[in-house]
Amino acid sequence: MSRFYLSCMDKLYLFAMAVAGLALVVMTVIIPINVFSRYVLNRAESWPEPVAIICMVTFTFIGAAVGYRAGSHIAVNMLTDRLPPFWQGLLARVVDVLMLVISLVMFYYSYFLCLELWEQPVAEFPVVTSGETYLPLPVGAAILILFVIERLLFGSQENRPVVLIGNHS
């Protein structure tokens, strides 16, 4: 069972990394298009800004889950590094449980936010609704919940080969 769960989390990790990376690339391409359109062509388009915001939200919330699994998130370890190993492990578990609680709260509220705004159109980009634009929040929270459960059950995954892809340090 553990090998199957870890295999599924590896696939989810790679998929989430690809989605976050694609969102970052699209956002990086769209913003100069908006600047060029506005200041060179003197014709502001309505779609680049909402698309860039959707990409930013996607990159932020999906990328946060990827960063958590890879252990590349910001951490202040000044105090915990000076504690005995027992207390370091205990505090790491407490942090993971608190992360699970925060992720569950984030999922709960973002799910109902999406539900509430599902039919409301975005004025500048009528192809999608406001609820759809906020969809990366509950999806990112759900992925984060799965990664936190993985860490609680099997420990940190930051040294696994699939997580070390592209990390040459």
C-alpha positions as CSV (number, residue, x, y, z in Angstrom):
1,M,0.0,0.0,0.0
2,S,2.8,2.4,0.9
3,R,4.6,1.9,-2.4
4,F,1.3,2.5,-4.3
5,Y,0.6,5.7,-2.4
6,L,4.1,7.0,-2.9
7,S,3.9,6.2,-6.6
8,C,0.7,8.1,-6.9
9,M,2.1,11.0,-5.0
10,D,5.2,11.0,-7.3
11,K,2.9,11.2,-10.3
12,L,0.8,13.9,-8.7
13,Y,3.9,15.8,-7.8
14,L,5.2,15.8,-11.4
15,F,1.8,16.8,-12.7
16,A,1.4,19.6,-10.2
17,M,5.0,20.8,-11.0
18,A,4.1,20.8,-14.7
19,V,0.9,22.7,-14.1
20,A,2.6,25.3,-11.9
21,G,5.5,25.6,-14.4
22,L,3.1,26.1,-17.3
23,A,1.1,28.7,-15.4
24,L,4.4,30.6,-14.7
25,V,5.4,30.4,-18.4
26,V,2.0,31.6,-19.6
27,M,2.0,34.4,-17.1
28,T,5.5,35.4,-18.2
29,V,4.4,35.5,-21.8
30,I,1.1,37.3,-21.3
31,I,2.3,40.2,-19.2
32,P,4.6,41.6,-22.0
33,I,1.8,41.1,-24.5
34,N,-0.4,43.3,-22.3
35,V,2.4,45.9,-22.0
36,F,3.1,45.9,-25.7
37,S,-0.6,46.1,-26.6
38,R,-1.2,49.0,-24.1
39,Y,1.8,51.1,-24.7
40,V,3.0,50.4,-28.2
41,L,-0.3,49.7,-30.0
42,N,-2.1,52.1,-27.7
43,R,-5.0,49.6,-27.5
44,A,-5.5,47.9,-24.1
45,E,-6.8,44.4,-24.4
46,S,-9.2,43.1,-21.7
47,W,-8.1,39.5,-21.5
48,P,-4.4,39.5,-20.5
49,E,-4.8,40.8,-16.9
50,P,-7.4,38.2,-15.8
51,V,-5.5,35.4,-17.5
52,A,-2.3,36.5,-15.8
53,I,-4.1,36.6,-12.5
54,I,-5.5,33.1,-13.0
55,C,-2.0,31.9,-13.9
56,M,-0.5,33.6,-10.8
57,V,-3.1,32.0,-8.5
58,T,-2.5,28.6,-10.1
59,F,1.2,28.9,-9.8
60,T,1.0,30.1,-6.2
61,F,-1.4,27.4,-4.8
62,I,-0.3,24.4,-6.9
63,G,3.3,25.5,-6.6
64,A,3.0,25.7,-2.8
65,A,2.1,22.1,-2.6
66,V,5.1,21.2,-4.8
67,G,7.4,23.3,-2.7
68,Y,6.1,21.7,0.5
69,R,6.8,18.1,-0.8
70,A,10.2,19.1,-2.0
71,G,11.0,20.8,1.3
72,S,11.9,24.0,-0.6
73,H,9.6,26.2,1.4
74,I,10.8,29.0,3.7
75,A,11.6,27.7,7.2
76,V,13.2,29.4,10.2
77,N,15.2,26.7,12.0
78,M,17.3,28.8,14.2
79,L,15.6,27.5,17.4
80,T,14.8,24.0,16.3
81,D,18.3,23.3,15.1
82,R,19.6,23.8,18.6
83,L,17.2,21.4,20.2
84,P,17.9,17.7,20.9
85,P,16.9,15.3,18.1
86,F,13.8,14.1,20.0
87,W,12.4,17.6,20.3
88,Q,13.3,18.3,16.6
89,G,11.3,15.3,15.5
90,L,8.4,16.1,17.8
91,L,8.2,19.7,16.6
92,A,8.4,18.6,13.0
93,R,5.4,16.4,13.6
94,V,3.5,19.3,15.3
95,V,4.3,21.5,12.3
96,D,3.0,18.8,9.9
97,V,-0.2,18.4,11.9
98,L,-0.7,22.2,12.0
99,M,-0.1,22.2,8.2
100,L,-2.8,19.6,7.8
101,V,-5.2,21.7,9.8
102,I,-4.4,24.8,7.8
103,S,-4.8,22.9,4.5
104,L,-8.1,21.5,5.6
105,V,-9.4,24.9,6.6
106,M,-8.1,26.4,3.3
107,F,-9.8,23.6,1.3
108,Y,-13.1,24.0,3.2
109,Y,-13.4,27.7,2.7
110,S,-12.0,27.8,-0.8
111,Y,-14.4,25.0,-1.9
112,F,-17.4,27.0,-0.7
113,L,-16.0,30.2,-2.2
114,C,-15.8,28.5,-5.6
115,L,-19.3,27.1,-5.1
116,E,-20.7,30.5,-4.3
117,L,-19.0,32.3,-7.2
118,W,-19.4,29.4,-9.8
119,E,-22.1,31.2,-11.9
120,Q,-20.7,34.8,-11.6
121,P,-19.0,35.8,-14.9
122,V,-15.7,37.6,-15.0
123,A,-16.4,40.9,-16.8
124,E,-13.1,41.2,-18.6
125,F,-12.9,37.5,-19.5
126,P,-16.4,36.1,-20.0
127,V,-15.2,32.7,-21.0
128,V,-14.8,31.7,-17.4
129,T,-16.7,32.4,-14.2
130,S,-15.3,33.7,-10.9
131,G,-15.7,30.3,-9.3
132,E,-13.6,28.7,-12.0
133,T,-10.8,31.3,-11.5
134,Y,-10.6,30.4,-7.8
135,L,-10.5,26.7,-8.6
136,P,-6.7,26.4,-8.0
137,L,-7.3,27.2,-4.3
138,P,-9.2,24.1,-3.3
139,V,-7.2,22.0,-5.8
140,G,-3.9,23.2,-4.4
141,A,-5.2,22.6,-0.9
142,A,-6.3,19.1,-1.7
143,I,-2.9,18.3,-3.2
144,L,-1.2,19.8,-0.1
145,I,-3.4,17.7,2.1
146,L,-2.3,14.5,0.3
147,F,1.4,15.6,0.5
148,V,1.0,16.4,4.3
149,I,-0.6,13.0,4.9
150,E,2.3,11.4,2.9
151,R,4.8,13.2,5.1
152,L,3.0,12.2,8.3
153,L,2.8,8.5,7.2
154,F,6.2,8.1,5.5
155,G,8.4,11.0,6.5
156,S,9.9,13.7,4.3
157,Q,10.1,12.9,0.6
158,E,12.6,15.7,-0.3
159,N,15.5,13.3,-0.9
160,R,13.6,10.9,-3.3
161,P,14.9,10.9,-6.9
162,V,11.7,12.2,-8.4
163,V,11.7,15.2,-6.0
164,L,15.4,15.9,-6.7
165,I,14.8,16.4,-10.5
166,G,16.6,19.5,-11.5
167,N,18.2,20.0,-8.1
168,H,21.9,19.8,-8.6
169,S,23.0,21.2,-5.2
